[in-house]
Amino acid sequence: MKKFNWNYPTTMWVGENRIRDISLACKKLNIKKPLLVTDSGLANSQIVKKTLEKLNIENIDTEIYSNVTGNPTGTNVNEGVIYYKKKNCDGVIAFGGGSGLDVGKAIAFMSGQTLPLWDFEDVGDNWTKANANKISPIIAVPTTAGTGSETGRASVILNEKTGVKNIIFHPKFLPSIVILDPLLTIGLPPEITAATGMDALAHNLEAYCAPGFHPMADGIALEGIKLVKEWLLEAVNNGSNVEARMNMLTAASMGSTAFQKGLGAIHSLSHPINALNNVHHGLSNAIFMPYVLTFNKNVIENKIIKVCEYLEIKEKSFDGFLNWILDLRKKLNIPHKLSEVIKEEDLELDRLSIMALNDPSTSGNPKRLTENDMKILYQHSMSGELF
């Protein structure tokens, strides 16, 4: 039999008002001067201000770094590391959506390294180059329910010189403590709730469809898909529903846990579009989803039928599942075509196709892909034609 390495996520503190335990988390990890890393939009929000107040009351001197962009860059990470060292911080609170979490984790990682960030791209055994003893402790506090970066062992960072989104990996990227507090997501606008929720769905769905033997990941992914089916529309339509917000946060964390098994072409196509055209990652995943599903149909159909049975979809077939996806996107006001968010003249098709083929997610796609396949997938997503 083949050999497999399985990894389960970290300590998670879950429930309403668990952000009140942020000081306890610092103390458990012996963090005396954390750097709170978030994006510029959240930096002046009430949830960040109240978090800083809680830390201050417990005499935990906290610095803040918020120069984080929507598609985070190497510059964001490098600036954060310089600030971390300048302020003599000893741990990171990664706070926010995927961008804040990814940059926060990368700052904690790079604070103790001497090699450049890109030397740790998730290729081969690059991660072994790192000094594992110099990685600072990380507390992750997600404020969106999508990326699941709080339970991930990597960060996705844009290399401005190459225009490529690189996955930077190390097992100790995994935060030591995660705080899942649904109240922190209450103010998320409906369109962002929808896009991030579809990101969570993409993670669970691609993980479930990825080839390989990992029953634990499959089980988590299957339940994650079910939570999205039951709660995403409610979270979008009634953003104050705490139960819906809690379940979507959970689904997001489950997706990131499950995709250690693998992702696929949805992400392969998305990453170049995010890097070159600055499209929201969850939105691009939602757009590409039906095109990749129909492309992969002949190798995933039996798995999709099992999903239908578990989700109790009336028509237990591939087409029944596809119709559910299409209907869900319509109800969420997700565009059916990429051309609704990108002009055709702005689509560097040849460059995008090469980048998509070389993306680390490609290896997890259930069906083998070529550069021409990627080009056709982009063309179909522009025209709206399913396979």
Sine and cosine of phi, psi and omega as CSV:
sin_phi,cos_phi,sin_psi,cos_psi,sin_omega,cos_omega
0.00,0.00,0.48,-0.87,0.08,-1.00
-0.93,0.36,0.37,-0.93,0.05,-1.00
-0.98,-0.20,0.57,-0.82,-0.03,-1.00
-0.73,-0.69,0.54,-0.84,0.13,-0.99
-0.92,-0.39,0.88,-0.48,-0.01,-1.00
-0.94,-0.34,0.61,-0.79,0.03,-1.00
-0.74,-0.67,0.72,-0.70,0.04,-1.00
-0.96,-0.28,0.42,-0.91,-0.08,-1.00
-0.97,0.25,-0.31,-0.95,-0.34,-0.94
-0.98,-0.21,-0.12,-0.99,0.11,-0.99
-0.91,0.41,0.78,-0.63,-0.04,-1.00
-0.77,-0.64,0.79,-0.61,0.05,-1.00
-0.96,-0.26,0.90,-0.43,-0.24,-0.97
-0.85,-0.52,0.70,-0.71,0.12,-0.99
0.68,-0.73,0.14,-0.99,0.00,-1.00
-0.88,0.47,0.68,-0.73,0.07,-1.00
0.90,0.43,0.33,0.94,0.05,-1.00
-0.93,0.38,-0.24,0.97,0.07,-1.00
-0.88,0.47,-0.36,0.93,0.05,-1.00
-0.89,0.45,-0.30,0.95,-0.02,-1.00
-1.00,-0.06,0.23,0.97,-0.07,-1.00
-0.89,0.47,-0.62,0.79,0.02,-1.00
-0.92,0.39,-0.63,0.78,0.04,-1.00
-0.89,0.46,-0.62,0.79,0.03,-1.00
-0.89,0.46,-0.69,0.73,0.04,-1.00
-0.87,0.49,-0.70,0.72,-0.04,-1.00
-0.91,0.41,-0.63,0.78,0.01,-1.00
-0.89,0.45,-0.53,0.85,-0.01,-1.00
-0.99,-0.12,0.10,1.00,0.00,-1.00
0.86,0.51,0.59,0.81,0.08,-1.00
-1.00,-0.02,0.89,-0.45,-0.02,-1.00
-0.98,-0.18,-0.43,0.90,0.01,-1.00
-0.64,-0.77,1.00,0.08,-0.03,-1.00
-0.98,0.18,0.42,-0.91,0.20,-0.98
-0.97,-0.25,0.90,-0.44,0.07,-1.00
-1.00,0.06,0.88,-0.47,-0.05,-1.00
-0.95,-0.30,0.83,-0.56,0.00,-1.00
-0.49,-0.87,0.00,-1.00,0.03,-1.00
-1.00,-0.03,0.24,-0.97,-0.09,-1.00
-0.90,0.43,-0.51,0.86,0.01,-1.00
-0.92,0.39,-0.59,0.81,-0.02,-1.00
-1.00,0.09,-0.37,0.93,-0.16,-0.99
-0.80,0.59,-0.61,0.80,-0.03,-1.00
-0.98,-0.21,0.23,0.97,-0.02,-1.00
-0.98,0.22,0.31,-0.95,0.01,-1.00
-0.91,0.41,-0.57,0.82,-0.04,-1.00
-0.92,0.38,-0.55,0.83,0.06,-1.00
-0.96,0.27,-0.69,0.72,0.01,-1.00
-0.86,0.51,-0.68,0.74,0.00,-1.00
-0.93,0.36,-0.57,0.82,0.05,-1.00
-0.91,0.42,-0.69,0.73,0.04,-1.00
-0.90,0.45,-0.60,0.80,0.04,-1.00
-0.90,0.44,-0.68,0.73,0.02,-1.00
-0.87,0.48,-0.67,0.74,0.01,-1.00
-0.91,0.41,-0.65,0.76,-0.02,-1.00
-0.91,0.42,-0.64,0.77,0.02,-1.00
-0.86,0.50,-0.56,0.83,0.02,-1.00
-1.00,0.01,0.23,0.97,0.03,-1.00
0.87,0.49,0.58,0.82,0.10,-1.00
-0.97,-0.23,0.96,-0.29,-0.06,-1.00
-0.96,0.29,0.92,-0.40,-0.13,-0.99
-0.90,-0.44,0.75,-0.66,0.14,-0.99
-0.99,-0.12,0.32,-0.95,0.01,-1.00
-0.74,-0.67,0.69,-0.72,0.11,-0.99
-0.82,-0.57,0.83,-0.56,-0.13,-0.99
-0.74,-0.68,0.24,0.97,0.02,-1.00
-0.99,0.11,0.92,0.38,-0.07,-1.00
-0.85,-0.53,0.81,-0.59,-0.02,-1.00
-1.00,-0.05,0.24,-0.97,-0.04,-1.00
-0.86,0.51,-0.65,0.76,0.15,-0.99
-0.94,-0.34,1.00,0.00,-0.23,-0.97
-0.88,0.48,0.54,-0.84,-0.12,-0.99
-0.90,-0.43,0.24,-0.97,0.09,-1.00
-0.87,0.50,-0.55,0.83,0.03,-1.00
-0.89,0.46,-0.67,0.75,0.05,-1.00
-0.84,0.55,-0.70,0.71,-0.02,-1.00
-0.92,0.40,-0.75,0.66,-0.05,-1.00
-0.88,0.47,-0.66,0.75,0.06,-1.00
-0.89,0.46,-0.66,0.75,0.00,-1.00
-0.90,0.44,-0.62,0.78,0.02,-1.00
-0.91,0.42,-0.68,0.73,0.03,-1.00
-0.87,0.50,-0.70,0.72,-0.01,-1.00
-0.92,0.39,-0.65,0.76,0.02,-1.00
-0.84,0.54,-0.73,0.69,-0.02,-1.00
-0.95,0.31,-0.63,0.77,0.00,-1.00
-0.87,0.49,-0.61,0.79,-0.05,-1.00
-1.00,-0.04,0.08,1.00,0.03,-1.00
0.82,0.57,0.71,0.70,0.03,-1.00
-0.97,0.23,0.35,-0.94,-0.03,-1.00
-0.74,-0.67,0.30,0.95,0.05,-1.00
-0.01,-1.00,0.25,-0.97,-0.06,-1.00
-0.82,-0.58,0.70,-0.71,0.24,-0.97
-0.96,-0.27,0.97,-0.26,0.03,-1.00
-1.00,0.08,0.89,-0.45,-0.25,-0.97
-0.75,-0.66,0.85,-0.53,0.08,-1.00
0.72,-0.69,-0.47,-0.88,0.07,-1.00
-0.99,0.13,-0.28,-0.96,-0.07,-1.00
-0.85,0.52,-0.59,0.81,-0.04,-1.00
-0.92,0.39,-0.73,0.68,0.02,-1.00
-0.89,0.45,-0.64,0.77,0.00,-1.00
-0.93,0.37,-0.70,0.71,-0.03,-1.00
-0.90,0.44,-0.69,0.73,0.00,-1.00
-0.93,0.36,-0.66,0.75,0.02,-1.00
-0.86,0.51,-0.71,0.71,0.02,-1.00
-0.90,0.44,-0.66,0.75,-0.02,-1.00
-0.92,0.38,-0.58,0.81,0.06,-1.00
-0.90,0.43,-0.72,0.70,0.02,-1.00
-0.86,0.50,-0.63,0.78,0.00,-1.00
-0.93,0.36,-0.76,0.65,-0.11,-0.99
-0.98,0.22,-0.21,0.98,-0.02,-1.00
-0.88,0.48,-0.37,0.93,-0.03,-1.00
-0.88,-0.47,0.22,0.98,-0.06,-1.00
-0.97,-0.25,0.41,-0.91,0.06,-1.00
-0.95,-0.32,-0.38,0.93,0.03,-1.00
-0.99,0.14,0.40,-0.92,0.04,-1.00
-0.90,0.43,0.39,-0.92,-0.02,-1.00
-0.80,0.60,-0.67,0.74,-0.13,-0.99
-0.95,0.32,-0.25,0.97,0.06,-1.00
-0.93,0.36,-0.20,0.98,-0.04,-1.00
-0.95,-0.32,0.37,0.93,0.08,-1.00
-0.85,0.53,0.56,-0.83,-0.08,-1.00
-0.96,0.29,0.94,0.33,0.05,-1.00
-0.74,-0.67,0.80,-0.60,0.02,-1.00
0.83,0.55,-0.73,-0.68,-0.02,-1.00
-0.94,-0.33,0.56,0.83,0.01,-1.00
-0.81,0.59,-0.54,0.84,-0.06,-1.00
-0.88,0.47,-0.40,0.92,-0.03,-1.00
-0.95,0.31,-0.20,0.98,0.04,-1.00
-0.95,0.30,-0.30,0.95,-0.10,-1.00
-0.97,0.23,0.48,-0.88,0.16,-0.99
-1.00,0.06,0.99,-0.14,-0.11,-0.99
-0.91,0.42,-0.40,0.92,-0.02,-1.00
-0.98,0.19,-0.15,0.99,-0.06,-1.00
-0.95,-0.31,0.24,0.97,0.01,-1.00
-1.00,0.02,0.82,-0.57,-0.07,-1.00
-0.96,0.28,0.47,-0.88,0.02,-1.00
-0.92,0.40,0.52,-0.85,-0.10,-1.00
-0.79,-0.62,0.73,-0.68,0.21,-0.98
-0.92,-0.39,0.77,-0.64,-0.02,-1.00
-0.92,-0.39,0.74,-0.67,0.00,-1.00
-0.77,-0.64,1.00,-0.07,0.00,-1.00
-0.97,0.25,0.61,-0.79,0.07,-1.00
-0.89,-0.46,0.06,1.00,0.16,-0.99
-0.77,-0.64,0.35,-0.94,-0.02,-1.00
-0.92,-0.40,0.99,0.16,-0.05,-1.00
-0.47,-0.88,-0.95,0.32,-0.16,-0.99
-0.92,0.39,-0.56,0.83,-0.08,-1.00
0.93,0.36,0.32,0.95,-0.06,-1.00
-0.85,0.53,-0.35,0.94,-0.01,-1.00
-0.91,0.42,-0.39,0.92,0.04,-1.00
-0.91,-0.40,0.36,0.93,-0.03,-1.00
-0.96,-0.27,0.42,-0.91,-0.02,-1.00
-0.96,-0.26,0.46,0.89,-0.02,-1.00
-0.45,-0.89,0.27,-0.96,0.16,-0.99
-0.79,-0.62,0.60,-0.80,0.06,-1.00
-0.98,-0.21,0.91,-0.41,-0.12,-0.99
-0.80,-0.60,0.71,-0.70,0.00,-1.00
-0.99,0.14,0.82,-0.58,0.13,-0.99
-1.00,0.06,0.95,-0.30,-0.08,-1.00
-0.89,0.45,-0.49,0.87,-0.03,-1.00
-0.94,0.33,-0.62,0.78,-0.05,-1.00
-0.99,-0.14,-0.30,0.95,-0.07,-1.00
0.96,0.27,0.29,0.96,-0.07,-1.00
-0.93,-0.36,0.68,-0.73,0.14,-0.99
-0.99,0.14,0.88,-0.47,-0.01,-1.00
-0.97,-0.23,0.60,-0.80,0.10,-1.00
-1.00,-0.07,0.90,-0.43,0.01,-1.00
-0.99,-0.16,0.83,-0.56,-0.18,-0.98
-0.81,-0.58,0.63,-0.77,0.25,-0.97
-0.30,-0.95,0.63,-0.78,0.00,-1.00
-0.81,0.59,-0.52,0.85,-0.04,-1.00
-1.00,0.08,0.11,0.99,0.23,-0.97
-0.91,0.41,-0.40,0.92,-0.02,-1.00
-0.89,0.45,0.88,-0.48,0.00,-1.00
-0.84,0.54,0.50,-0.87,0.00,-1.00
-0.98,0.21,-0.57,0.82,0.06,-1.00
-0.69,-0.73,0.72,-0.69,0.08,-1.00
-0.90,-0.43,0.71,-0.70,0.09,-1.00
-0.93,-0.36,0.92,-0.39,0.07,-1.00
-0.97,-0.24,0.98,-0.17,-0.02,-1.00
-0.88,-0.47,0.94,-0.34,-0.07,-1.00
-0.89,0.46,-0.41,0.91,-0.02,-1.00
-0.90,0.43,-0.41,0.91,0.00,-1.00
-0.96,0.28,-0.22,0.97,-0.03,-1.00
-0.97,-0.26,-0.02,1.00,-0.09,-1.00
-0.85,0.52,-0.62,0.78,-0.08,-1.00
-0.99,0.11,0.08,1.00,-0.04,-1.00
-0.93,0.37,0.80,-0.60,-0.03,-1.00
-0.88,0.48,0.43,-0.90,-0.04,-1.00
-0.83,0.56,-0.66,0.75,-0.05,-1.00
-0.93,0.37,-0.55,0.83,0.05,-1.00
-0.97,0.24,-0.60,0.80,0.09,-1.00
-0.86,0.51,-0.67,0.74,-0.01,-1.00
-0.91,0.41,-0.75,0.66,-0.06,-1.00
-0.92,0.40,-0.69,0.73,0.00,-1.00
-0.93,0.36,-0.57,0.82,0.05,-1.00
-0.90,0.43,-0.61,0.79,0.06,-1.00
-0.94,0.35,-0.47,0.88,0.10,-0.99
-0.90,0.43,-0.70,0.71,0.05,-1.00
-0.87,0.49,-0.66,0.76,0.04,-1.00
-0.89,0.46,-0.69,0.72,0.00,-1.00
-0.87,0.49,-0.66,0.75,0.01,-1.00
-0.88,0.47,-0.75,0.66,-0.02,-1.00
-0.92,0.40,-0.68,0.74,-0.05,-1.00
-0.92,0.40,-0.73,0.68,-0.02,-1.00
-0.93,0.37,-0.58,0.81,0.04,-1.00
-0.89,0.45,-0.68,0.73,-0.02,-1.00
-0.91,0.42,-0.61,0.79,-0.05,-1.00
-0.99,0.12,-0.27,0.96,-0.03,-1.00
-0.88,0.48,0.61,-0.79,0.03,-1.00
-0.94,0.33,0.28,-0.96,0.01,-1.00
0.91,-0.42,0.22,-0.98,-0.07,-1.00
-0.95,-0.32,0.97,-0.24,0.05,-1.00
-0.46,-0.89,0.97,0.24,-0.08,-1.00
-0.85,0.52,-0.53,0.85,0.01,-1.00
-0.91,0.42,-0.71,0.71,0.03,-1.00
-0.90,0.44,-0.65,0.76,0.01,-1.00
-0.88,0.48,-0.69,0.73,-0.01,-1.00
-0.90,0.43,-0.69,0.73,0.03,-1.00
-0.89,0.46,-0.70,0.71,-0.03,-1.00
-0.89,0.46,-0.67,0.75,-0.03,-1.00
-0.89,0.45,-0.70,0.71,0.04,-1.00
-0.93,0.36,-0.56,0.83,0.05,-1.00
-0.89,0.46,-0.67,0.74,0.04,-1.00
-0.88,0.48,-0.66,0.75,-0.01,-1.00
-0.90,0.45,-0.65,0.76,0.03,-1.00
-0.88,0.47,-0.64,0.76,0.04,-1.00
-0.89,0.46,-0.71,0.70,0.01,-1.00
-0.85,0.52,-0.65,0.76,-0.10,-1.00
-0.99,0.16,-0.45,0.89,-0.22,-0.98
-0.82,-0.58,-0.25,0.97,-0.10,-0.99
-0.91,0.41,-0.75,0.66,-0.01,-1.00
-0.87,0.49,-0.63,0.78,0.03,-1.00
-0.91,0.42,-0.66,0.75,0.01,-1.00
-0.90,0.43,-0.58,0.82,0.02,-1.00
-0.96,0.29,-0.71,0.70,-0.10,-1.00
-0.99,0.16,-0.43,0.90,0.00,-1.00
-0.68,-0.73,0.97,0.23,-0.12,-0.99
-0.88,0.48,-0.28,0.96,-0.01,-1.00
-1.00,0.03,0.00,1.00,0.01,-1.00
-0.97,0.25,0.97,-0.25,-0.09,-1.00
-0.91,0.42,-0.60,0.80,0.00,-1.00
-0.90,0.44,-0.67,0.74,0.03,-1.00
-0.90,0.44,-0.69,0.72,0.01,-1.00
-0.89,0.46,-0.65,0.76,-0.01,-1.00
-0.91,0.42,-0.68,0.73,-0.01,-1.00
-0.92,0.38,-0.56,0.83,0.03,-1.00
-0.96,0.29,-0.59,0.81,0.11,-0.99
-0.87,0.50,-0.67,0.75,0.00,-1.00
-0.91,0.41,-0.68,0.73,0.01,-1.00
-0.87,0.49,-0.60,0.80,0.02,-1.00
-0.92,0.40,-0.72,0.69,0.03,-1.00
-0.89,0.45,-0.59,0.80,0.03,-1.00
-0.91,0.40,-0.63,0.77,0.01,-1.00
-0.88,0.48,-0.69,0.72,0.02,-1.00
-0.92,0.38,-0.57,0.82,0.07,-1.00
-0.91,0.42,-0.69,0.73,-0.07,-1.00
-0.94,0.33,-0.54,0.84,-0.14,-0.99
-0.98,0.19,0.15,0.99,0.25,-0.97
-0.89,0.45,-0.35,0.94,0.09,-1.00
-0.94,0.33,-0.54,0.84,-0.01,-1.00
0.55,-0.84,0.31,-0.95,0.12,-0.99
-0.88,-0.47,-0.64,-0.77,-0.02,-1.00
-0.05,-1.00,-0.39,-0.92,-0.18,-0.98
-0.93,0.36,-0.39,0.92,0.08,-1.00
-0.84,0.54,-0.73,0.69,0.00,-1.00
-0.97,0.25,-0.58,0.82,0.04,-1.00
-0.86,0.51,-0.65,0.76,0.01,-1.00
-0.96,0.26,-0.56,0.83,-0.07,-1.00
-0.95,0.32,-0.72,0.69,-0.13,-0.99
-0.82,0.57,-0.71,0.70,0.04,-1.00
-0.91,0.42,-0.59,0.81,0.03,-1.00
-0.92,0.40,-0.63,0.78,0.06,-1.00
-0.89,0.45,-0.67,0.74,-0.08,-1.00
-0.95,0.31,-0.71,0.71,-0.13,-0.99
-1.00,-0.04,-0.48,0.88,-0.09,-1.00
-0.89,-0.46,0.03,1.00,0.09,-1.00
0.82,0.57,0.65,0.76,0.08,-1.00
-1.00,0.04,0.64,-0.77,0.03,-1.00
-0.83,0.55,0.71,-0.70,-0.10,-0.99
-0.88,0.48,-0.70,0.72,0.01,-1.00
-0.90,0.43,-0.62,0.79,0.02,-1.00
-0.91,0.42,-0.71,0.71,-0.01,-1.00
-0.92,0.40,-0.62,0.78,0.07,-1.00
-0.86,0.51,-0.67,0.74,-0.01,-1.00
-0.90,0.43,-0.64,0.77,0.00,-1.00
-0.92,0.40,-0.71,0.70,-0.08,-1.00
-0.96,0.27,-0.31,0.95,-0.17,-0.98
-0.80,0.60,-0.80,0.60,-0.06,-1.00
-0.93,0.37,-0.48,0.87,0.01,-1.00
-0.93,0.36,-0.66,0.75,0.02,-1.00
-0.95,0.32,-0.65,0.76,0.03,-1.00
-0.84,0.54,-0.75,0.66,-0.05,-1.00
-0.94,0.33,-0.52,0.85,0.08,-1.00
-0.89,0.45,-0.64,0.77,-0.05,-1.00
-1.00,0.04,0.02,1.00,-0.20,-0.98
-0.74,0.67,-0.74,0.67,-0.15,-0.99
-0.93,0.37,-0.26,0.97,0.01,-1.00
-0.94,-0.33,-0.16,0.99,-0.03,-1.00
-0.87,-0.48,-0.01,1.00,-0.14,-0.99
-0.83,0.56,-0.71,0.71,-0.01,-1.00
-0.90,0.45,-0.63,0.77,0.04,-1.00
-0.90,0.43,-0.66,0.75,-0.02,-1.00
-0.91,0.42,-0.59,0.81,0.06,-1.00
-0.89,0.46,-0.63,0.78,0.07,-1.00
-0.89,0.45,-0.62,0.79,0.06,-1.00
-0.88,0.47,-0.70,0.71,0.01,-1.00
-0.85,0.53,-0.67,0.74,-0.01,-1.00
-0.90,0.44,-0.68,0.74,-0.03,-1.00
-0.94,0.35,-0.60,0.80,-0.02,-1.00
-0.99,0.13,-0.13,0.99,-0.04,-1.00
0.86,0.51,0.66,0.75,0.12,-0.99
-0.95,0.31,0.71,-0.71,-0.13,-0.99
-0.84,0.54,-0.77,0.64,0.00,-1.00
-1.00,-0.05,0.98,-0.18,-0.10,-0.99
-1.00,0.09,0.97,0.25,-0.02,-1.00
-0.47,-0.89,0.18,-0.98,0.06,-1.00
-0.85,0.53,-0.71,0.70,-0.02,-1.00
-0.90,0.43,-0.56,0.83,0.05,-1.00
-0.90,0.44,-0.67,0.74,0.03,-1.00
-0.93,0.38,-0.70,0.72,0.01,-1.00
-0.86,0.51,-0.68,0.73,0.01,-1.00
-0.90,0.43,-0.57,0.82,0.08,-1.00
-0.89,0.45,-0.69,0.72,0.03,-1.00
-0.87,0.49,-0.74,0.67,-0.02,-1.00
-0.89,0.45,-0.65,0.76,0.01,-1.00
-0.93,0.38,-0.65,0.76,0.02,-1.00
-0.88,0.47,-0.72,0.69,0.01,-1.00
-0.87,0.50,-0.65,0.76,0.00,-1.00
-0.89,0.46,-0.70,0.72,0.01,-1.00
-0.91,0.41,-0.44,0.90,0.01,-1.00
-1.00,-0.02,0.04,1.00,-0.05,-1.00
0.87,0.50,0.59,0.81,0.10,-1.00
-1.00,0.10,0.77,-0.64,0.02,-1.00
-0.87,0.50,0.58,-0.81,0.05,-1.00
-0.98,0.17,-0.48,0.88,-0.10,-1.00
-0.89,-0.46,0.60,-0.80,0.07,-1.00
-0.89,0.46,-0.49,0.87,-0.01,-1.00
-0.91,0.41,-0.20,0.98,0.06,-1.00
-0.99,0.16,-0.22,0.98,0.02,-1.00
-0.84,-0.54,-0.24,0.97,0.01,-1.00
-0.72,-0.70,0.73,-0.69,0.09,-1.00
-0.96,0.28,0.57,-0.82,-0.06,-1.00
-0.86,0.51,-0.58,0.81,-0.02,-1.00
-0.94,0.34,-0.27,0.96,0.02,-1.00
-1.00,-0.05,0.01,1.00,-0.05,-1.00
-1.00,-0.09,0.96,-0.29,0.03,-1.00
-0.99,0.11,0.99,0.17,-0.22,-0.98
-0.85,0.52,-0.73,0.68,-0.03,-1.00
-0.90,0.44,-0.71,0.71,-0.01,-1.00
-0.91,0.42,-0.70,0.71,0.00,-1.00
-0.87,0.48,-0.65,0.76,-0.05,-1.00
-0.91,0.42,-0.64,0.76,0.04,-1.00
-0.92,0.40,-0.70,0.71,0.01,-1.00
-0.88,0.47,-0.66,0.75,-0.02,-1.00
-0.91,0.42,-0.67,0.74,0.01,-1.00
-0.89,0.45,-0.60,0.80,-0.05,-1.00
-1.00,0.08,-0.06,1.00,0.00,-1.00
-0.92,0.39,0.65,-0.76,-0.01,-1.00
-0.84,0.54,-0.43,0.91,-0.01,-1.00
-0.93,0.36,-0.39,0.92,-0.10,-1.00
-0.86,0.51,-0.60,0.80,-0.06,-1.00
-0.90,0.43,-0.35,0.94,0.00,-1.00
-1.00,-0.01,-0.04,1.00,-0.01,-1.00
-0.92,0.39,0.66,-0.75,-0.05,-1.00
-0.88,0.47,-0.44,0.90,-0.04,-1.00
-0.90,-0.44,0.71,-0.71,-0.02,-1.00
-0.87,0.50,0.64,-0.77,-0.09,-1.00
-0.87,-0.49,0.54,-0.84,0.12,-0.99
-0.87,-0.50,0.19,-0.98,0.05,-1.00
-0.85,0.52,-0.62,0.79,0.01,-1.00
-0.92,0.39,-0.59,0.81,0.08,-1.00
-0.86,0.51,-0.70,0.72,0.01,-1.00
-0.88,0.48,-0.67,0.74,0.00,-1.00
-0.89,0.46,-0.69,0.72,0.01,-1.00
-0.91,0.42,-0.64,0.77,0.04,-1.00
-0.88,0.48,-0.67,0.74,0.06,-1.00
-0.89,0.46,-0.69,0.73,-0.02,-1.00
-0.90,0.44,-0.68,0.73,0.03,-1.00
-0.90,0.44,-0.63,0.77,-0.01,-1.00
-0.93,0.37,-0.45,0.90,0.07,-1.00
-0.97,0.25,-0.63,0.77,-0.06,-1.00
-1.00,0.07,-0.42,0.91,-0.03,-1.00
1.00,-0.05,0.09,1.00,-0.04,-1.00
-1.00,0.07,0.86,-0.52,0.07,-1.00
-1.00,0.08,0.39,-0.92,-0.03,-1.00
-0.95,0.31,0.00,0.00,0.00,0.00
